[in-house]
Structure formats: structure tokens, C-alpha cells
């Protein structure tokens, strides 16, 4: 007995459409999460934690593909890639947003604007931080969270006991007019350079030193190409986790809700990890004997702070007096 052609066609269409619908329903939303540091840094670990939580809480409806170590883009390129939708999520340094025209972010780069993590979180997890993230939306970005990296230390082949010991050195900085002003006020020749190029530049003597968080010094093995570190804790380093706004707004509301939840918990993990990793990296550096580590006395730290915070007023017209004063008020800032 032959089955009529029309019936066969109908059955095939039903099966195919059903299978296609099921396949489409199971196809996950892919988030490419790119960053420029190693997986075993605080940011690297936090990105992996977000991936785990996001995939679990969306029950597989979202897949997060993490690309560390500049696998996709160098730090100079990644924001442009996000804006055009080549990647969906980044966690760039907060210093990266001033070149986009959001100058207020430069307040976070001011030396000794924060004395500790409690002050950082009070500012960035409150109205000031939320206001900064909102300013990214006209640039096609949606800000989700701030993640700590740590506080910066000065490193180099010269012993750095006092601020004047930096004079004449070529120090690598991120692209930031505020960091340039900070360095020039100390008699330093600032050198803007991508993070991925830093090790080679230190190795070949293109630069004399760096300002960097302790976990990066340890995981990137900068102790192989530098002899000294001074624990100045002079500048906060952190990241703003951002997504492509068009992509984020186009997600189903229930997916956004779960991703927000995952990001909230990943942020707690990120900041806890940053604190612990900074402490562990400092101890590892001391025990390794590969780099001489100078810890400042409270009096010496006050001397560094007085010398470096003079630049606050110099760059105030660029950043905006309002946000600097708001941070001062929130933290009870004093220059010594």
C-alpha cells in the first residue's frame, strides 16, 4: 500500500519543523567574554565564576565563552570590539572609559583617592558608582558591576624608598591623562603601553618600571625582569564589567534577571578573591626571593600620599570637581 504523496509531504514538514523548533529552543545564547589577563588572576577567576553561575541559573539557555590573555583582542582594541558587537562582554580597566568621553571615571585613578577596600566599595557600590555606569549607555554600553583588582605598587630595578626616587624613570602606564599628570608631577617619564607588551618592554629596558597590582606582578612573572617593589598602595585598580547595550536590551527579561543575579554573586566572589590574591601574591613574592619587597612605615606612606595627592587639584578641571568632592565626602578623604 502506497502512502499518498501529500501525506508524506505533510508528515515530513511537521517532523522537520518540529525538530527545527526544538533545535532552535535548545540553541544557547552565546556570550563571548573577552579579557586581557591570565585565568589565575582575580579577574580571570571571576570571569570563570560568572560563566559557571550564568550557565547554571539559565539552565543552559546561555553559554559563556571566556577568552583570557588577549586571545581575541588586545586591551587597546577590546572596547571597540564590544561596541560593534564582536564580543558581548568585557571587564576593562576603569581607566579605559575616559577616552570614550566619560571623564568622571578618571577620578578612580587619582592617587590615594581610596585608602582601603571599604572606601572603594562604599563609593562604587553606591550612587556614585551607579551614576558612573549610567554614563556609559550613550556609548552603546551597559555597565553591570565593578570588580576589584587591587592597589598598585611601584616596581623597577631601582630601590624606591621615597617619591623622589622615581625621578627620571620611564614608567609604563595605561592610557590616561590623569596617570600622565600623576607621573609627571613626580618627575617620571610616563610610557603608555598595552599590558600584553609590558613584560618584553621591561626585559629589553624600553621602560624602567611599572605600577601594577601585586597579583599581576606575580602571575605575569615580572619579578624575572624587575628587581624591586615598593608596597605603596598608591592607586586603586579595578574593572567595570560591561556588555553591548543592544545585545543586553535584546535578551529575554527572564534571562537578564538570571544574568544579573549571576553577576551580583560573581562580584562578591571577585572582590573577595582580589583581596585574598593580593595578600597571597605579596607573600609569594617575599618568600620567592626573586624581588626585593619594601614595605612602607605609616610615616613613609604619609610622605608618599602628600607628594602624590597634590595632583588632584591639577587635574580637577579635566575630571570634574563635583565627582571628586562627592568621593571625598563619601570616604572622608584627607591628604595625610
N, C-alpha and C positions, 0 to 999 in steps of 0.2 A: 504493500500500500504506500503510495507516494503522498508526501505531505505537500499541500499547496504552497506555491512559491511565496504568496503574500503572507502566509502564516509564518514561514521560515524567516522571512524578512522582518516581520514584527517581533518575533522571538529574539532574533539577533540584535535588533535595535534596542529592545528592552534590556537584554543582558549587557550589551556594550555600554548603554547609558548608565545603567545601574552600577556597573563596575567602574566606569569613569567617575561617577558621582562619589562612590566610596573612596576611590583613589584620591580624588581632589580633597575629600573631607579629611583624609589621613595625611595629606601633604603638609608638613610643618611650615610655619612661618620662620624664615631663617634670619637671624640677626648676626651680622658679621661685626664682631667686637675686636677692633684693632688697637694695639698699644705698642710702645717703643722700648719697654724694659723687659727684663728677664721674668720668667714664670715664678721664680722663687723670691721675688721682691714683694713687698706688701701689696702693690697694685696688681701684680701678676696673680698672687694668691686670691685677692678679692675678685678679680675677673673670673677666675675658675669657680669661686663660690657662687657668684651671681649666675653663672651658667648652670650649675647644679640646681640651685633653688628655682630658677626660671623654668627649667625643663620639668622639674618635679611638680611644681604648682600649676603649670598649664597642662599637665598630663600629656606631655609630648606634642602639644599643639605649637609649641615654639622650640626651635633648635638654635642654640647659641654657639657659634663657631668663633673661638678665641684665637687671635693671631698675635703672639708676643714678638718681642725683639725686632720690631720694624720689618716683619715678614712681608707685609703688604706695602706700607708707606713709611718713609722717614718722618721724623717729627715736624719737619717744615711743610710736609705735603698732606698730613692726615686731616686737618680741618677742611681743606678744600675738597678732599675726597668725601668727607661727611656731608658737606653742603650740597654736593651734586648727587648724593645717594649711592656712591660706590661702596661705602660701608654704612652701617646703620647706627653704630655706637662707638664712642671713643671715651677715653678718660685722660684728656690732655692736661698738662700743667696749667694752673690758673693764669700763669704769665702769658699764655697763648691768646688770650681774648682781647687784650688791649690793642693789638694790631688790627682787630676786626672793628675797632671804633668804640669798644666798651672800656673806656679808660679807667673806670672805677675799680676794675679788677686789679689794677696796679697797686692799689692800697695794700693788698695782701702781700706784696713783695717788699714792702718797706722794712728796713732792718729794725729788729726788736719791736715791731708793732704788737707782737704777741710774746708773752714771757713763758707760756706753757700751753698744753693741750686744752685745759679747761677754758682758757680765754678764747682759743681758736673755735671750740665747739659752741661756746656761748654766742659768738658772732655769726659763724657760718650756718648753724642750725636754727637760727632765729630770723627775725625780719630782715636783717641786713643781708644775710646770705640768700634768702628767698628773693629779695629785690635784685641782687646781682644776677641770679639765674633768669629772672624775668626779662632782663635787658638783652638776653641772647636771642629771644624769639624773633625780633625783626631781622636777624641774620640767618634765619632758617634753622635755628637750633632750639631744642627743648632741653633745659637743664634738669637733671633728676636728683643729683646729690653731690656733695663734696666728700672726697676721700683724702685722708691724711697720707703724706709720705714721710714727713718728719721735719726736723730742723736741720739747717745747713751748717756744715763745718768747713773751715778753710783748710785746704791741703796744698802741699807743694814740696819742693826739695829744699826749701829754706825753713829754718825754725821761726815760728810766728808767735812771739810772746806778746807783742803789743801791736796796735793798729798800724803804727808807723813802719813795722817790719814788712808790711805789704808793698811799700812804696817801690815803684819801678817794675813790679812784676806784671807779667801778662797772664791774666786770669780768664778762664773760659766762663761765659755767662750765657743764659738763654737770651733770646732777642727781647729786650725790654729797655725802654728809655730810663725807667726808674733804676734798674740794676746798673745801667751805664753810669748814671749820675752817682749812685752809691759808690761804685768803684773809683770813679774819677775824684771824688771827694777824699779818697784815701791815697791818691797818687798812683792808683793802679791803671794799667792799660787793659781795658776790657776787650775780650775777644768773643764775638758771637759765633757759636758753633753748634752743630747738631750733636745730640747726645751720642749717636752712633759713631761719630768721628772723634770722640774725646780721647779714648784710650790711645789711638795712634798718634794724636797730636801731643799727648804727654810723653809718649815713648820717644818721639823724634825731636822733642824740645821746641816744637812750634809754640807751645804755651808753657808757662812755668808752674801753673797750679789751677785750682778749681775751687768752687764752692758747691758742696754736694751733701745729700743726706747720707747717713752712715751705712744703711743697707746697700745703697748703690755703690759706695766705695768698696764694700766687702764683696758683693756678688759680682761686680764687674772687674774685680781684681786690680783696682787702681793702685793698691799697695805694691804692685810689681813695677810701677813706673813713677811712683812718688815716695818720698821718704818720711814726710811729716804731716801730721794732722793736729790742728788745734780745735778743741771742743768749744766753739764759740756759741753755738745755737743761735746764730745771729739772724737767721731768716727762716720763716715758715715755708715749707714746700708742700703743696697739695695739688689735688686734681679735681676737676669738675667733670662728673660723668654726664655726657651729653648725647642726645640722639638726633637724628634727622627729623625735623619737626613734621614734615609732610608724611613721612613713614609712621611716626608715632601717632599723629592725629588720625591716620587711616586704619589703625588697629581696632578690632572689636573692643568695646568698652570692658567686657569681662576679662579680656587678655591684658589690657592696660592695667586693670586693677591687680591682677596677679603679678605682673611685672613690677608694679610699684611696690607691692609687698615684698617681693624678692629683693628689690633694690634697697629697701629700708633695712632689711636684715643683713644684706651683704655689706651695707655701710657700717653697721655696728661691728661686723667682723673685720672689715677693712681697717677701721680706726684702732681697734684692739690689736690687730696684727701689726700695724705700723708701730705702735708704742713698744710692743714686745720685741719686734725685729730690730728696732733701733737700739734697744738695750742689749740684745744678744749680739748684734753686729759690732757694737763698741767693745764688748768683752772679747769677742773673737779676734778683733784687730789687736787688742792689747796682748792677748795670750800668744798670738802668732809671732810676735816679734818682728813682723815684716814692715811695720810702720811705727815710728815713734809717735805716741799719743800724748799731747799736752792737755791737761785738764785745768781750767782757769779757777783761781780762787774767786770768791764773791767780789772782792775788791777789784781784781783784774777784769772780771766780767763787766762791772760797772764802768770801768775805764773804756772798754770796747763799746759799750752801749752809748755812753756820752759822745764818743767820737763819731759813731755811725748814725745816730738819730738826728744829727744836725741836718742831714739831707732831707728830712721830712718836709721842712718848710720850703726848701728849694724846689721840690717837685710838686708842691701843693697846687699851684695853678694848673698843672697838667692833669692831675688826678681828680681834683675837686675837693675843696675844703670841707664840704658837707659830709662826705663819707669818712674822711679821716677823723673829723670831730666826732662822728657817730661811733666809730670804733673806739676812740679814746674814752668816750663816755661809758660805753658798754664794758670796757676792760679796766677802767681806772688807770689808764696809761700814765706813767711818769718816765722821764728820760734818764733816771738813775736808780 
